[in-house]
Amino acid sequence: MKLLSYFRGEAFQRGVHPPSCKLTADTKIRRLPFPPQVIVPLSQHIGKPPRPVVKVGQEVVRGQPIARTDDWLSVPHHAPVTGVVEFVGLRPGMRGPWIDSIVIRAHPGATQEDLWGQPQDLSDTTRDALLQAIWDTGMVGLGGAAFPTHAKLTVPKQAKVHTLVVNGCECEPYLTCDHRVMVEQADALIVGIRYAMRATGAVRAIVGIEDNKPDAAAAIGAALQRSGPAPEGDIHAELVPTKYPQGSEKMLIMALFGVEIPAGGLPVSIGMVVNNVGTLAALGQLLPRGRGLTERVVTITGPGVARPGDYIVPLGTPLRFILDYAGAKDVEARQVILGGPMMGQAAASLNVPVTKGISGVLVLRGDEAMRHEDRKIYPCIKCAECVESCPMGLNPSTLGMLAAKREYDLMGERYHLGECFECGCCSYVCPANIPLVQQFRVAKQILREKAAAEKATAK
């Protein structure tokens, strides 16, 4: 695809090129059967969890709101299946700690049609009303960050947005759900892009796609021709060089425009808003129907899966049910990665459910899932491979040594720990096997807890 004159079409500095392992790139999206039981955690996104509005024994219809929010940085949840509420309380979460959840037993004879919600015409609605409709869907970023979409599309009064950047890179090895959504749901994606442009006031939208996905670019180009001129502004699909972590919003903006977001800043500070293709495609389907988010496309893949593919999965489906259907037998939790191999995390249990932010389930074989205690870690040899690979220009070696000495304040104040988005490039290239990203996650958590304690004391 020909690049427009105002695009650089160049890769950002540093980064890595891991093997892509896109086993499911050419496989059409399929629907996973509905499980007999779903577990809906209340905490599935950044921000305050919503409060349950259903009780044990209550009948619910698929799509019905089951948890409502009383905080702006939060979203409601909807019933993924038609059935009866079986339990409201603590259940295991994907990271280990138990969290408040709603358990629904699906009716065996139900058709599981989404019968809740009414079609709505949002063509002439106000920006505030459109943002409210987006909020009502319960949508969060489906790329993995799980930031409430209505909040991301709400532009601060002192800012002005001119460009919507649509992230279609999907640079994580193995994952192909965004790729398949662009190929198969391009029309819905264009509808969602137009909603997002109206919500933000953007006058142009750029879909950034890595150049190893030409079929996705072609599908979006064809959808744009079918849809005709957009009254909201120009919409273009542009190819960018394939490199990890191209999917980071800062890296994508650098590749497209050659513009660097200031340290500690957000894209809105330079007039841009970034959204994932899966998020906008889902909005393009849900908003006209007045429905809530009850399912998402998830890549089920890896050498431990007999039937890999991209599946439409009801939210709350337990991992064990998914793995059984995909033909992953005799699997332990430590062999399952939620997300991609670079930024994903090992599952705490096979009984945890798929949530809104899980884009992939990667299953490794026993010999590929090395236990932490079996991994030999050597002293840093000052090779600077981590420095050369860090896309943010940080010094992971120094940060790692400070973390080992628990100099967390120094990491944040002098060495810009907050700029690290945990892409995993440093750990990937480290010949000493130092778990740098894990050290940084611990350091960030300790600093967050310290800041919260200081804030509470100040009150």
N, C-alpha and C positions, 0 to 999 in steps of 0.2 A: 504494500500500500504506500502510495506516495505521501511523504510528509509535507505539511504546509510550511511556508517560508519562515514563520515565526517560531517553529519548534526546532530544538537542537538535535533531537534524535541521537543523543550521545549518552553513554552510561555515566553514572555517578562515579566518584573516585572510590577506590578500594573495593571491598566486598569479596565474594568468593564464587566459585562455580562448582557446586556439588553435583553429583550425578542426578539427573532429573527423576528417573525411575517412575515416569508417568504411565503406569500399567493400564490405567483406565481412561486414557485420553480419547480413545476412539469408541468407547462403549456408551450407548445411550442410557439416559437416566431411567431407572426402574423404581417401582414403588415397593417398599418393604411392607410385609403384612402387618396389620395392627396387632400389638402384643396383648395378652390377656390382662395385663396390668401396667399402668404408667405411673411414674413418680415425678411430680412437678415440683422441683425446688423453688422456693420463693426468691432466693438469691441467685439470679442467673445473669446479672449484669452489674456494671459499675453503678453505684448509687444505692439508695435505700431500698430494701426489699419491700414489695407490696404486702398488704395484709389480706389474709384469706377471707372470703365472703361466703363460703360454703361450709356445711357441717357434715359430720359423719352420718351416713345413711341417706344423704340427699342425692336425688337423681339429677344428673347433669347431661346436657346435650353438647355434642362436639362443637366447639367454637364459643361456647358460653363463657363469659368472664367468671373466673373462680378466685381471682385475687385482684384487688383494686389498690391504687396508690393514693397517698395523700402528700406526696413530695414531688417536686418538679423533676429532680434527677432520679426518676424511677419510672417503671412501666407496669401496666397490668399484665396478668397472665390469663390464658383461655384454656378451656378443657380440650386436650388433644383427642379425646375419644368420648363417645356417648357411653355412659355407664353410671355407676353409683360410687359416691365418695366413701372410701373404705377406711381412711386414716388421715388425720391431720396432726402433724408433730414432727419430731426429729427423725431424719433418715441420713445415711451416709452420703457425703458429698464427693465430688470428683477429686478434690484435693486432700481428702482424708477426714477433716472434721465433720461432725454431723450438723445438718442444717435443717431449718423448718421446711417441711414439704407437704404436699397434698398428694395422696395416693388414690387413684381411681381404678376401680375394677371395671373393665369393658364389658358391655352386654354381649354375650356370644352371638346373638341373633341380629345385632344391629348392623345396618348397612354402612354406618360410619360416614354418612354424608354430612357435610358442614351445613347445618340448617339454621345456624344463628347469623344474625346480621341482615341488613337490607341494602340493596343496590343504592348507590348515591351518586349524584352528579356534582362533581367538584370543579367544573369548568369555570364557573363564575364566582366561586367562593373567595372570601378574603384570605389574606396570608395567615392571619391568626386562626381562622376556622380550618384551614388546610393543615396547619401544624397540630391543631387539636385532633383532627382526624388521624394524622400519623401517630400521634401519642396513643390514641384509642386502639390502634392495631397491636400495641405491645412490642413494636419493632425495636430491635437493637442492632448494632453492627454485626452482621453475620460473618465477617472476615475473621473474627476471633476476639477482638477487643471488647465486644458486647457493650459499647457505649450507647445509651438511649438515643435513637435516631432523631426524635423530635428536638432533643436538646442540641444535637450537633448541627441541625439545620436551622436553629434559631440564631440569627445573627445579632450580636450585641449592637445597641443603639449607636455607639460611637464608631462602628465599623461599617464597611460597605464591601459587598462581595461582587466580583465581576466574573469569576470563573468557577464552575463546578468541575472538579477533577474526579473522574470515575475510575476506580482502581480495578483493572482487570488483569493484573500481572500474574498473580498466583505463583510466586517464585518458589514456594516450599516444595521440596521433593515429594513425590508420591501424590500430592493433592491435585484433584482435577475437577472439583465440584463447580468452581467459578467458570472454568473453561467450558464445561458442558452446559451450564446455565446460559453463557453467552451464545453458544451454538444453537441451543434448543429453545431458549426463551428470550430471544433477542427483541421480539415485539413488546413483551412485557417490560423488558429493560428500558426501552425507549420511553414507554409510558411513565415508568418510575423516574427516569431522568427529568422528564418535563415537570413532574410534580416537585422534584427537588429544586429545579431551577426557579420555579415560582415561589417556593418556600424561602429561598435564600436571596432572590432577586438577581441571580446570576444571568448574564446575557450570553454566555457561551458555555458549552460543556465539552470536555475532552475525555474520551475513553482511552486510557493508556493500557495497551496490551503488549506483552512481550512478543518478540518476533518469532518465537517458536510456536505461536498459536495463530497461524494465518487463517485457518478456517473460522476462528472466532471473529477476527477482523472482517472477514468476508460476510459472515452472517449479520453482523451489526450494520455493515454497509448496505446490505440488501434490505434490512428492516428500516433503515433511514429512508431509503428510496420509496418503500411502501407507505411510510407514514407521511411523507411530504414535508414541506417547510414547517418548522416549529415556530409558533408565534412567540414562544419564550425567548428564542435566540438560536444561534448556530450550535449544532451538535456535530462533533467529528470523532472518528475512531483513529487513533494514531499508534503506530508500532514503535516500541522502544527496545534497545538491545537487551538480551536475556542475561540477567545476572542476579545473584542473591545478595542482599534483600531488596530487590526492586519493589516489592509490595509495600514497603514502608512509605508512608505518605511524604515524608521529607525527601526520600530518595527518588520517588516518582516525580515530584515537582522539580527536583534538580535535573532529572533526565529530560523532562519535557521542555522546561523553560530556562534552565541554567540559573535558577533563582534559589538562593539559600535562605531557609527560614531562620531567623535569629535564634540564638541559644535561649531556651526556655519559652520560646514563642510557639504559636500555633499557626496553621495555614491561613486562618481568618485575618491574621495581622498583615498579610500581604494580599488580601482580597480574594482568597480562595477557600473552598470547602472541599474536602475529600470524602467520598463515600465508596463503599464496596459494591461491585456489580451484583452480587447475590442479594444484598440489602435492597437495592433499587428495583431489581426484577421482582422481588417479593412484594414490594410496595405497589408496583404496577399491576399486580394481580389482586392484592387485598383491598386497596382503597376503593376501586370502582364497585366492589361487592360489599363494602362495609363490614369486612370480616377481620378477625384477629389472627395473629400468627400462631399456628398450631403444629406446623411441620417445617422442615427445612431439608435441603439437599446435603447429604453427607457422603464423603468419599470413604468407602470401606475397602481397604487395600493392604498390601504387604505380602511378603513371602509366606506368611502363615495363614493366608486366606485362600480357600479353594475357589470361591466365586467372587472375585473382586469386582467392584463397580461403584457407580454413583447412585445412591438410593434416596428417594424421598422418605424421610424417617419421621414418624410422629414424635414430637418433643416429649421427653419423659420415658422413652423406650429404654429399658435396661440394656446395658452392654452385653450381658450374657445372651439375651434373646437375639440381638444383632449378630453376634459371633456364631451362634448356632445356625442361623439362617445362611450366613455367608460361608459356612463350611470351615470355620476355625475351631478345630477340635483340640481338646487337652491343652487349653491355653491358660496360663497363669496371668494374674493382673500385671506383673512386672513386664510381661511381653507385649502389653497393649499401650500405645501412645495415643493420647487424645490430642489431635492436631497433627502437624507435620513433625519430622524428625529433628528439625532445627530449633523450633520454638515450642513444640508440644511438650506435654508433661505425662509421665507414666500414670496410668489409672490406679487409684487407691484400692479399687475393688471392682469386680465384674458385676456387682449389683448396683453400681452407680448409673444414673440415667444420662441420656443425651440431652444437652441443654441448648439454648439458643446460640451460644458462642462456639459450639463444637463443630468444626468444619470437616474433620476427618477422624477416622479410627484406623490407626496403623498397627498391624499385628506382625510381630517379629517371631522368628523361630527361636527355640531355646538357646542355641549357640550364638545367636545374634544379640540377645538381650543380656548384656553383661551386668552382673550385679555390681553395685558401687564398691562393695568390699573386695571384689575380685579384680578391680581395675587398678593397676599399678600406677601410682602417681609419683613423678620424679620432680626434683627441684627445678625451678626456672633456669634455663640456660641463656637467658638474655638474647634470644635469637631475633626478637622483634617481629616474628611472624604475626602475632596478634595485633601489633600496632599497624602493620601493613594492610591488614584485612579489615580493621574496624571502620565501618562506613561513616561513623560520626567523628573520626579523627581523635579518639580518646587513646589513652595508654592503658590497655587492659592489664599489662604486666605489673605496672605500678599499683593499679587499683587492687589487683589480686594480692600483692604483698601487703598492702595496707589492710585488706580484709583479714588476712591471716593474723595480723597483729591487733585486730579489732579497732582500727583507727577509722571508725565509720564517719565521724564528723569531718575529718580531713578529706575523706573520699568525696563527700558531698560539696564541701566548701571550696576546695582547691582543685580537685581533679574531675569535677563535673559529672559525678555519678548519675545525677538526674537525667542527663542527656542519653544515657544508655537505654535502649529499648529492648534489650535482651534478645538480639537476633541470633546469637550463638556462633557468629563467625570466629570469634577469638577461641572458643572451646574447640571448634571444628579443626582449626589449623594448629593448635598447640601440640608440639611433639612430646611434651612432658605430661600430657593427659591431665593437666590441672583443670578442675571444674570451675572455670572462671565465672560463667553465667550463674551457676548455683550460688557462688560466693556473693555475687552482686545482688541477687534476689534477697539473700539473707540480710545483707547490709541495708538495702532499701526498706525492708520490713522493719528492721530495728530503728531506722531513722524515722519512719512513719509513726511507730509506736511512741518514740520519744517526743515527736512533735505533738502528738495527740495528748500525751501526759502533760506537757508544758502548757498546752491550750486549756486543758481542764483545770490546771493549777491556777492559771491566770484568772479564771472566772471566779 
